Amino acid sequence: MKKLFATFLILTVVITACKKEGTGDSKKLDKSVQAISAAYLKKISENKNGVQPEGFALLPIISSKVLRVVSADLMGALGGASSGATLGDATGVGAIAGAIIGAVIGGVNGSIKEAGKGTPPPAAPPTEPDYSPSSNSNNPYDAIGAGHYTCINKMLVDFQGYYASQGYFRYELGKCYNYCVTYFASRYLIRQSDTAAFTLGSCDTLMTIIDATSSMDLNTRAAEFGVSSNVLSVLSTYFDCLEASLYGSVQDFVDYSVDAEDAVNAMTSLTSIEKEQVLIVMATARYGVQFWCSDFFQ
């Protein structure tokens, strides 16, 4: 009888442990970028069809114009990060430092250029905007996204200094590039010597690639930017969610992005450079959606 009870007790413990292990695996699965994105897209789809999920705004808040500018920013950031990492490795600056300078300068120039097309840029507030609601302390590159839009904000405050008037305010690459380098170096996010990894010529080439077609499809750009298949796999899903956000609010996307960033942080299938590129792009998108959707730009 004692042996029978002991056997029953052992089986109970094993079954309980298996259940707990299964629950843990499910939680890990639910925290993958793909699963988080699928859940977000499902809620966005319901919102689009007039069914308001809990915690979601019923009316579209993120405009198509905002998505266009943010997309140009992200393409610049991703292309710059990829190019900067490659040149950084070759020039001795280092791949990580190269990716950072490429991302910040490529992204800033991408969005500033797109924002100024055809019409004067919007008048920005005279002080640095407060992005604290959309920060993510778990993202080690959060400061890159925050500094990115503080830099854009300062440039827009005095946009006449960074655009040439020819019927409208035309973007000037040289001035924007120099401002970015000076600003980010003063914040110790890059070093002046890092410019070897992403020169004015590199930035000019990247802007030309982005301007070559109107497509902001990541799959179209991946080969041109030299983006790895791992980075493409993660960001393709993320970009789908950004594009679908016409039917969500700013906070909806911010919350989704934070969850996705946290999931990327836990991934072991990405190299350190790949993870850096993904997290910089996500931080830039999260800050960008909030910045361009503020009352000053509607």
N, C-alpha and C positions, 0 to 999 in steps of 0.2 A: 504493500500500500504506500509506503514511504517512497519507494522507487517510482511508482506511478505518479505520485504527487510532484516529485522532483522533476520528472520528465515533462509534466504539464506546465510546471513553473518555467522551465527552460524554454519550452515552445512559446509560451506567452511573452517572455522577454524578447525572443528572437523576432516574433511577429510584430511586437511593438516597435522594436528597433528598425525593422524594415519599413514600417509605416512612416516613421519619423524620417528615415533616409529618403523615402520617396517624396515626402512633402518638401524636404530640402531641395531635391532635384527640381521639383516643379517651380519652386520659388526662383531658383537660378534661371530656369528657362523663361519664366515670366519677366525677368529683368534683362533679357537680351534686347539689343537695339531693335531687332526685327519684331519681337513681340510687343515692345513698347510702341513702336511705330504703327503696327497693325491696330492696336487698341485706339490710338489717337485718330487714325484714318477712319475707323468705324464710327467714332463719335462725331467727327467732322461730317461724315456722310449723313448721319442722322440729323445733324444740325442743318445741313444743306436742304434736306427734305422736309424741314419744318418741325422736326421732332427735337425738342430741346433736352439734351442730356444734362444730368445734374452737374452744375458747375460750369456749364458752357453758355456763352452769350448767344442769343437767338439770331441776331442780325450780323452780317459781315462787318468787321471793323478794320481788318487789314486790307487796304486797297490794292488794286492791280499795279498802280504806279509805285507804291511802296515795295511790292514784291519785285518789280523790275529793277529798282535801284539796289535793293538788298542782294538780288541775284548777281548783279554786276560786281558788287562788293565781294561776294563769296567767290565768284570766279577769279577775281583779281587776287584774293587772299590764297586760294588753293593753288593757282598757277604760280604765284610768287613764292609760296612755301616750297613747292616742288622744285622750281628753278633755283631758289636760294639754297636749298639743301644740297643740290648737286654741285653748284658753284662753290658753296661753302666748303665742301669736302675737297674740291680741287685746289682751292686757293689757300687752304690752311686756316680759314676762319672757323671752320667746323660746320658740320651738317645742321646741327640744332640751331646754332646762332644764325646760320644762313637762312634756314627755314623761317625763323622769326622775322628777320628784316624783310625777307621777300614777301611774307604774308601781310605785314603791317603796311608796307609801302604799296604793294600791289592792290590790296583791298581798299585802302584809302583813295588811291587814284581811280580805281574802278568805279566806286560809288560817287565820288565828286564829279567825275566826268559824266556819268549817266544822269546825275541830278541836274546838271547844268545844260543838258541838251535842249536846244530850241528856245528856252525861256530862262530868265534870271533865276538863280538859285533862291530858295526860300530864305527869308530873313530869320536867322537863328537867334536864340536868346543870348544876351550879352554876358552871361555867366556860364560856368561849366554845368551841364545838366546832371541831375542826380539819378544814377542808375542803380542805387542800392537795392530796390525791389527785385531786380533781375540778376543779381550777382550769384555766383556759384563757387563757394569756397573750396569745393571738392575738385574743381577744374584748375590744375596748376597754371593754365594759361589764361585765366579769367582776366588778369590785368591787361593782357594784350587786347582783348575785346573791349574792355572799358577805355583804355588809352586810345584805341583806334577811333572811337566815336567822340572822345573829348577833343582829339586832334581835328576831326572833321568839323566839329562844332566851332572850334576856334577859326578854322579856315572860312567857314560860312559867315561868321560874324563880320569878317572883313573880305567878303568874296570878291570885291572889285580888285583887291590886291593879287588875287589868284586866278582871275579870269580876264581875258582880253575881249573888249567890247567890239563885236563886229555884227551888229544887228541883234545880237543876243550875247550872253556872257559865255565866251568860249574858254574851255579848260586849257590851262597852260601847264604842260608836263614839268618843265624845269623848275618852276616856282613851287609847284606842289611837292615834287620830289625833295627839294632842298628843305622845305618846311618840315616834311615828315622826318627826315634824318635828324634835323636839329631838335625837333620836339621829342622824339622817342629817345634820343641820346641824353637829353636833359632829364628824362625820367628814368634813366639807367635801364631801359628795356632793351636797348641795343648799344653798341659801341660805334664810334665813328669809323673805326677800322673794318667794321662788318660790311661796309658798303662795297667791299671787294666781291662779296657774294651776291650782291644785287645792285648793279650800277644803274645809272640813268639810262644807259642803252638797254639794259635788261628790262627795265620798266617800260620803255618805249616799245620794245618787241612784244611784251605781254599785252599792252593796251591795243596794239595792232591786231593781235590774235583775237582778242575779245571783240574788237570792232569788225572783224572779218565777216561775220554773219550775225544775224539777229538772234540766233539760237542761244539759249542759256541752258540747254540740256547738258547735264553733266557727262553723259555717255559720249556725246559729241566732242566734248572738250578733253576728255581723259587722255586720249592718245597724244594730243597736242601738248598737254601739260606734263606728260610723262608720269601720270598718276598710277600708283601700283593697283593691282586688282583688289588687294585687301582694303585699301582706302576707298576705292570706287564702290566696293560692295557695301560698306557702311554708309557712305555719304549719299549714294543713290537713294536709299530708303529715306534718309534725312531730308534730302531735297524734295522728294515726293510729298513729304509732310509739310514742308514750307510752302510749296505751290498750292497745296490743298487748303492752306490757312486763310484763304479768302472767306471761308465760312466759319471762322473762329475768331476769338479775340486775341489781343496781344498777350494777355496773361495765359491763355490756353497754350499758345506756342511756347512761351517762356517755361511753363511747367513741364511741357513735353521735352523741351531741349535739356533742361536740368536732369531729367530722368535718363535721357539718352546719353548725356555726357558721363553721368555716373556709371552707366553700363559699359561705356567705352573704357573708362578708367579700370574696370575690373577685367577687361579682355586680356587674354594671354596670347592670342593669335596675331596681334599686331606688334611690329617692331617699335622701338622707342621713337623713331623718326615718324613712322606711320601714325602712331598714337598722337604725337605732337601735332601733325598736320590736321588730323581729324578734330582734335580738341580746340585748336586755334580757330578753325572754320566754324565750329559750333558756337564758340564763345562770341565770335564776330556776328553770327546770325542772330543770336539771342539779344545782344545789345542793339544790333542794327534795327530789328523789327520794332523795338521800343522807341529808339531814337526817331526813326522816320515816321512813326505813327503818332508822335506827339502833336499837340495842337498847333505847334508852330509850322508844321509841314503839311497840313491838310487843306 
